[in-house]
Amino acid sequence: MSYSMTSIAAAATLAMMAGCASYPVPVQHMADAEGAARSASDVGAGANPQATLHLKMATEEIANAKQLIADGDNEKADSVLSRAKADGELALGEAREQQAQAAAQAALAQIGQLNSNNSGTPASVTTTTSAVVNTNSAPSTTMSTTTTTGAK
């Protein structure tokens, strides 16, 4: 059998196109990354400098992934979206940790006020606040703070 140079070139072009198109568009990973960023924003990541930084990184990575998908580089977009989801989840964890800290401080202030209104000796109060940030792409990170108030 004799193949013409044109048909061999056409077959090679089709093989290359099939190879590039074999990686699917990471639709679910895009939704996951956007959801993590939206959750962080809704919880108040903008009020915490570290959370704001990670939220900004997630947003930029999502925009980058969209451009990569438009350019046909789905595999790289998938990788970028994994980082975007992790950054969004980290921003969410940091925002929640700050809220927990604020709630703990408010509770301590209320306890202090109640103790000062009592005629007895103020009690010693210890509170511990912790937040665990766990992403599928990174090991768990635990942050904790312990505060003690009152007389001993």
C-alpha positions as CSV (number, residue, x, y, z in Angstrom):
1,M,0.0,0.0,0.0
2,S,1.2,3.4,-0.8
3,Y,0.3,6.4,1.3
4,S,0.6,9.9,0.1
5,M,2.5,12.5,2.0
6,T,-0.7,14.5,2.4
7,S,-2.6,11.7,4.1
8,I,0.4,11.0,6.5
9,A,0.5,14.6,7.4
10,A,-3.2,14.7,8.0
11,A,-3.1,11.6,10.2
12,A,-0.2,13.1,12.2
13,T,-2.2,16.4,12.6
14,L,-5.3,14.5,13.8
15,A,-3.2,12.4,16.2
16,M,-1.7,15.6,17.7
17,M,-5.2,17.2,18.0
18,A,-6.6,14.1,19.6
19,G,-3.7,14.1,22.1
20,C,-4.3,17.7,23.1
21,A,-8.1,17.2,23.4
22,S,-7.8,14.1,25.4
23,Y,-7.7,15.9,28.8
24,P,-11.3,17.0,29.7
25,V,-12.3,20.5,30.7
26,P,-12.0,20.6,34.5
27,V,-15.6,21.7,35.1
28,Q,-16.0,20.2,38.5
29,H,-12.6,21.5,39.7
30,M,-13.6,25.0,38.5
31,A,-16.9,24.8,40.5
32,D,-15.0,23.6,43.5
33,A,-12.4,26.4,43.4
34,E,-15.1,29.1,42.7
35,G,-17.2,27.7,45.6
36,A,-14.2,27.8,48.0
37,A,-13.4,31.4,47.1
38,R,-17.1,32.4,47.3
39,S,-17.4,30.8,50.8
40,A,-14.3,32.6,52.0
41,S,-15.6,35.9,50.7
42,D,-19.1,35.3,52.3
43,V,-17.5,34.4,55.7
44,G,-15.6,37.7,55.7
45,A,-12.1,36.8,54.5
46,G,-11.7,40.5,53.6
47,A,-11.5,41.4,57.2
48,N,-8.3,39.3,57.8
49,P,-5.1,40.3,55.9
50,Q,-3.9,36.7,55.5
51,A,-7.3,35.5,54.4
52,T,-7.5,38.4,52.0
53,L,-4.2,37.4,50.5
54,H,-5.2,33.8,50.0
55,L,-8.6,34.8,48.6
56,K,-6.9,37.1,46.1
57,M,-4.5,34.3,45.1
58,A,-7.5,32.0,44.6
59,T,-9.3,34.5,42.5
60,E,-6.3,35.2,40.3
61,E,-5.7,31.4,39.8
62,I,-9.3,30.9,38.8
63,A,-9.0,33.7,36.2
64,N,-5.7,32.1,35.0
65,A,-7.4,28.7,34.7
66,K,-10.2,30.1,32.6
67,Q,-7.7,31.6,30.2
68,L,-5.8,28.2,30.1
69,I,-9.1,26.5,29.3
70,A,-9.9,29.0,26.5
71,D,-6.4,28.3,25.1
72,G,-7.1,24.5,25.2
73,D,-4.6,23.7,28.0
74,N,-7.0,21.8,30.2
75,E,-4.4,19.8,32.1
76,K,-2.5,22.9,33.3
77,A,-5.9,24.6,34.1
78,D,-6.8,21.6,36.3
79,S,-3.5,22.0,38.2
80,V,-4.1,25.7,38.7
81,L,-7.6,25.0,39.9
82,S,-6.3,22.6,42.5
83,R,-4.1,25.4,43.9
84,A,-7.1,27.9,43.6
85,K,-9.3,25.6,45.7
86,A,-6.6,25.1,48.3
87,D,-6.1,28.9,48.6
88,G,-9.8,29.5,48.8
89,E,-10.2,26.9,51.5
90,L,-7.2,28.3,53.4
91,A,-8.8,31.8,53.2
92,L,-12.0,30.3,54.5
93,G,-10.2,28.6,57.4
94,E,-8.4,31.8,58.3
95,A,-11.6,33.9,58.3
96,R,-13.4,31.3,60.5
97,E,-10.4,31.2,62.9
98,Q,-10.5,35.0,63.2
99,Q,-14.3,34.9,63.9
100,A,-13.7,32.2,66.6
101,Q,-11.0,34.4,68.2
102,A,-13.4,37.4,68.2
103,A,-16.2,35.3,69.8
104,A,-13.8,33.9,72.4
105,Q,-12.6,37.4,73.3
106,A,-16.2,38.7,73.6
107,A,-17.0,35.7,75.9
108,L,-14.0,36.5,78.0
109,A,-15.0,40.1,78.3
110,Q,-18.5,39.2,79.3
111,I,-17.1,36.8,82.0
112,G,-14.8,39.5,83.3
113,Q,-17.7,41.9,83.5
114,L,-19.8,39.3,85.4
115,N,-17.0,38.6,87.7
116,S,-16.4,42.3,88.5
117,N,-20.1,42.6,89.3
118,N,-19.9,39.8,91.9
119,S,-18.6,40.6,95.4
120,G,-16.4,37.5,95.5
121,T,-12.9,36.9,94.0
122,P,-12.9,36.6,90.2
123,A,-12.6,33.1,88.9
124,S,-9.8,32.0,86.6
125,V,-11.1,31.2,83.1
126,T,-9.1,29.5,80.4
127,T,-10.5,29.2,76.8
128,T,-8.9,27.5,73.9
129,T,-9.8,28.3,70.3
130,S,-8.7,26.2,67.4
131,A,-9.3,25.9,63.7
132,V,-8.3,23.0,61.4
133,V,-7.7,23.7,57.8
134,N,-7.8,20.5,55.7
135,T,-7.6,20.4,51.9
136,N,-7.5,17.5,49.7
137,S,-4.3,18.6,48.1
138,A,-2.4,19.6,51.3
139,P,-1.9,18.1,54.8
140,S,-4.0,19.4,57.7
141,T,-2.9,22.5,59.4
142,T,-4.1,23.2,63.0
143,M,-4.0,26.7,64.6
144,S,-4.8,27.2,68.2
145,T,-4.8,29.9,70.9
146,T,-5.2,29.6,74.6
147,T,-6.1,32.6,76.8
148,T,-6.3,32.7,80.6
149,T,-8.0,35.5,82.5
150,G,-8.8,36.2,86.2
151,A,-7.1,35.8,89.5
152,K,-5.3,32.6,90.6
